[in-house]
Every structure is written in structure tokens, then in C-alpha cells.
Amino acid sequence: MIVGICGPAGIGKTTIARALHSCLSSNFQLNCFMENIREIYNSCGHNEYSSKLCLQKKLLSNILNQDGMKVDNLGAIRERLCEQKVFIILADVDDLKQLEALADETNWFGPGSRVIVTTEDRELLKKHDINNTYHVAFPTEEEARKIFCRYAFRKSSKQDGFEKLIERVTELCSKLPLGLRVMGSYLCKKTKDDWEDILQRLEKSLDPVELDIERVLRVGYDSLRKKDQLLFLFIAIFFNCKDDVHVQDMLAENNLNVRLGLKTLENKSLIQRSIEGNIVMHKLLQQVGREAIQRQDPGRREILIDTDDILTFLENDSDRTSVIGISLDMSTILNNTICYICYNTIWLENV
């Protein structure tokens, strides 16, 4: 049997897989935990065939505990393991070719074998006919607080006097376990005054480099096609918590297939649906979007969010056709008002 574990980056898929490996591996003749498959596949070959051979060599070397194995053909896994009851975890899969190389058919392994695949891409599991899947949901409010407290206080319970600060952290991290862990470790042993200062700064502009979160979350964005990346940025900046109809109406003239693009983002766990059916992107991914815009060439940005860029555009480059939307926080100027300019239409929203 092949089982899939899917969900957004940082949700805990690999942690769950490690727990399963720890509990179950002794029940099998051979076992293997193979992680960073995406990275291995992209770095160990100049073409599809050599990359697949490299993956097979890595898996067989790991599961048979033999360094420097020679793999001459893509039938090696089946030849070596077809009579063995094995337990294999394939973590961080993002391409169907990787599954074709490592677990193309269940008959590659002996009776009773189990293969667990972790991925952010639900569509990939469907394409490989993996019907036994577990989608990792975000923790509840109480679970999120416990995860954070384990790293901030080295225990699952709250520290007296920190209750409101803990609520602010879980809100900032949108209950994402990776964010809760990193934030907890970052704030550990710091005073309440330090917490207050740090949270005030991070609530205005979360520094993903300092917190080592962006590196993990950015992979999903980087794997998108250009048009899907643009849709991701629109949701991150303008349309979070809006419904499909609103988004499609606003982007109707932008030559984007919004319906298909939203499905892609959802399959890759970059957006979710609220109970009401609205599009939801958590705050840390929104920050990934803002960082992606800041990395672009200033003269070619399609969305402007930096005050200096916006002023320069309005004063000097207002005829620049590359700009599609502007998000300008004018709260210090217009009494808690955010002004959005998009498609030559301006609307004000009190916040």
C-alpha cells in the first residue's frame, strides 16, 4: 500500500512521518526514511534518466545500508526489494517523476510493504493513483498554544502573565506549526518587555530571514508558473478572505484563468477554503508574497507595495504599463484608511 500525507509547508507532514517511522519500522524486514527528495532530484542529474537513477541509488543505499552502490537501470529497486517486506517514507516529493523512480508500482515491494509519501501537492497523489491520503489540518487554538509553549517555555502549559502575548503570537503565525516552533525558540528565555518589543516589530513587518521561515515556505511559490505566481501575489496583497466571484470579477481583464489558477494554488496547499467558502492564505505566506515582490526589479514590478516605489511611480512613471495594482498603507496620513489602486479604479476601505 502507498499512503499520502499532504498539506502546506510547515504544517508538520515530516514530523508525522517521523513519528510513524519510529513506531512502525520494527515491524518490517527493511525500512528507510528518505527526505529532501525534491532537492536530491534537482541536484543529482542533468536529465530525467540520470536523476531517477540517482534517486534509486540513494534509496537502495539507505535501505540496504550499503554505501557506494552501483545502479545500472531503473529496475534496480524492483530487483532488490520485490520479495522484502519494507517500510519506506518518501518525504518532500514535488514531481511525479520522483514517484515513478522510487515507487512506481506496489509490486516493486514484497507483500505487506508500506510506502508513505509526504507532499504539498494533492494533485500529484491523484496522478499516481494514491487514494489513501491524509490531509494535515491546522491545529486548533488550544493545540497551537501548546505547540508554541513547548518551545517558548519548554512545557505545554502557559506561563502566568504571558497569556495575551501568546495569543498575539498564534495570531501572527496563523497557527502554522513551523512558525509556532521558530517563534517559540526565538522568544525563549526573553523577558515580557522583550516579547512586547519583538512582537510590535514583527506585527508590522515579519522578518522571515531572521526567523528562518521564508526559506521553507518560499519553495511552493517558486514552483509555480509565472501566471500562478501573479495570482498568488494578488491574493496575498489584495484578495485574502475574499470569495471566488469577487476575485474573478476583479481580475477579469488580466488574462488570467482564475478558476484554474485557484485550483492549482489549493492543490499545492498555498490557499485553503474557509467554512464560508472564501479563499484563505495564512499570514506567513502573505509575507512570502510581499518578500517576492521586493525581490523583483523595481522597474518591472506589477504590484507596488513600497511607499517610495509608489510615490516614484505616481510622480514620474504613471504611464508605466507593467503596474497592475497598488497597495498603499496610508494609516498615518488618512486616519486609519488603506487606499488600494487597481485597474485604474480606486476604492477606500476603513480598517
Residue pairs with C-beta under 8 A, 6 or more apart in sequence:
1 106
1 113
1 114
1 115
1 132
2 103
2 106
2 114
2 115
2 116
2 117
2 128
2 130
2 132
3 114
3 115
3 116
3 117
3 130
3 132
3 133
3 134
4 116
4 117
4 118
4 119
4 125
4 130
4 132
4 133
4 134
5 13
5 16
5 17
5 116
5 117
5 118
5 119
5 133
5 134
5 136
6 13
6 118
6 119
6 120
6 121
6 122
6 125
6 133
6 134
6 135
6 136
6 269
7 13
7 120
7 135
7 136
7 137
7 269
8 120
8 176
8 220
8 269
8 270
8 272
8 282
8 285
9 120
9 178
9 216
9 217
9 219
9 220
9 269
10 176
10 177
10 178
10 179
10 213
10 216
10 217
10 284
11 136
11 138
11 176
11 177
11 178
11 269
12 136
12 177
12 178
13 91
13 118
13 119
13 136
14 35
14 91
14 92
14 118
15 177
16 118
16 134
16 136
17 33
17 89
17 91
17 116
17 118
18 33
20 89
20 116
21 31
21 33
21 87
21 89
24 87
24 114
25 31
25 87
27 87
28 85
28 86
28 87
28 112
28 113
28 114
29 84
29 85
29 86
29 110
30 63
30 64
30 81
30 84
30 85
30 86
30 87
31 63
31 86
31 87
31 88
32 59
32 62
32 63
32 86
32 87
32 88
32 89
33 62
33 89
33 91
34 58
34 59
34 62
34 88
34 89
34 90
34 91
34 102
35 89
35 91
35 92
36 91
36 92
37 55
37 90
37 91
37 92
37 93
37 94
37 98
37 102
38 92
38 93
38 94
38 95
38 98
38 219
39 92
40 54
40 55
40 58
41 51
41 54
41 55
41 95
41 97
41 98
41 101
42 51
44 50
44 51
44 54
44 55
44 58
45 51
45 52
45 53
45 54
48 97
49 74
51 97
51 101
52 74
52 97
52 100
52 101
53 71
53 73
53 74
53 101
55 98
55 101
55 102
56 71
56 74
56 76
56 77
56 101
56 102
57 69
57 70
57 71
57 76
59 77
59 88
59 102
60 66
60 69
60 71
60 76
60 77
60 80
60 81
61 67
61 68
61 69
63 81
63 86
63 88
64 80
74 101
77 102
77 103
77 108
78 105
78 107
78 108
81 108
81 109
81 110
81 113
82 107
82 108
82 109
82 110
83 110
84 109
84 110
84 113
85 109
85 110
85 111
85 112
85 113
86 109
86 110
86 113
86 114
86 115
87 113
87 114
88 102
88 103
88 109
88 113
88 114
88 115
88 116
89 115
89 116
89 118
90 98
90 99
90 102
90 103
90 115
90 116
90 117
90 118
91 118
92 118
92 119
93 99
93 117
93 118
93 119
93 121
93 124
94 119
94 120
94 121
94 124
94 219
94 223
95 124
96 124
96 127
96 128
99 117
99 124
99 128
103 109
103 115
103 117
106 113
106 115
109 115
117 125
117 128
117 130
119 125
120 220
120 268
120 269
120 270
121 267
121 268
121 269
122 133
122 135
122 267
122 268
122 269
123 264
123 267
123 268
125 133
138 144
138 174
138 175
138 176
138 282
139 147
139 175
139 177
140 175
141 170
141 175
144 170
144 173
144 175
144 177
144 180
145 158
145 166
145 170
146 156
146 157
147 177
147 180
147 181
147 184
148 166
148 169
148 170
148 173
148 180
148 181
148 183
148 184
149 155
149 156
149 157
149 158
149 159
149 166
149 184
150 156
150 184
151 180
151 181
151 183
151 184
151 185
151 188
152 159
152 166
152 169
152 183
152 184
152 185
152 187
152 188
153 159
153 188
154 188
158 166
161 192
162 192
162 195
165 192
165 195
165 196
165 199
168 199
168 203
169 180
169 183
169 184
169 187
169 199
170 180
172 179
172 183
172 199
172 202
172 203
172 206
172 283
173 179
173 180
173 183
173 283
173 284
174 282
174 283
174 284
175 282
176 282
176 284
178 213
178 216
178 217
179 211
179 213
179 284
182 211
182 212
182 213
183 211
186 198
186 211
187 194
187 195
187 198
190 198
201 207
202 211
206 213
206 283
206 284
206 287
208 214
208 215
208 217
208 284
208 287
208 288
208 291
213 284
214 287
214 288
214 291
217 284
217 285
217 288
218 288
218 291
218 292
220 268
220 269
220 270
221 229
221 232
221 270
221 285
221 288
221 289
221 292
223 268
224 232
224 264
224 265
224 268
224 270
227 256
227 257
227 261
228 261
228 264
228 265
229 292
230 256
230 302
231 251
231 256
231 258
231 261
231 262
231 265
232 265
232 270
232 289
233 289
233 292
233 293
233 302
233 303
234 247
234 251
234 303
234 325
235 247
235 265
235 271
235 279
235 281
235 289
236 281
236 285
236 286
236 288
236 289
236 290
237 286
237 289
237 290
237 293
237 303
237 305
237 325
237 327
238 250
238 325
238 327
238 340
238 342
239 246
239 247
239 250
239 279
240 279
240 280
240 281
240 286
241 274
241 278
241 279
241 280
242 278
242 279
243 276
243 277
243 278
243 279
244 258
244 259
244 262
244 277
244 279
247 258
247 262
247 279
248 258
248 259
250 342
250 343
251 258
253 343
254 324
254 343
262 271
262 279
265 271
266 272
266 273
270 281
270 285
271 279
271 280
271 281
272 280
272 281
273 279
273 280
274 280
281 289
290 305
293 301
293 303
293 305
294 305
294 306
298 309
299 320
299 322
300 322
301 309
301 322
301 323
302 322
302 323
302 324
302 325
303 323
303 324
303 325
303 326
303 327
304 310
304 313
304 323
304 325
304 326
304 327
304 328
305 326
305 327
305 328
307 328
307 329
310 326
310 328
313 320
313 323
313 326
317 323
324 342
324 343
325 340
325 341
325 342
325 343
326 340
326 341
326 342
327 338
327 340
328 338
328 339
328 340
328 341
329 338
330 337
330 338
330 339
331 337
331 338
331 351
336 350
336 351
337 348
337 349
337 350
337 351
338 348
338 349
338 351
339 346
339 348
340 346
340 347
340 348
340 349
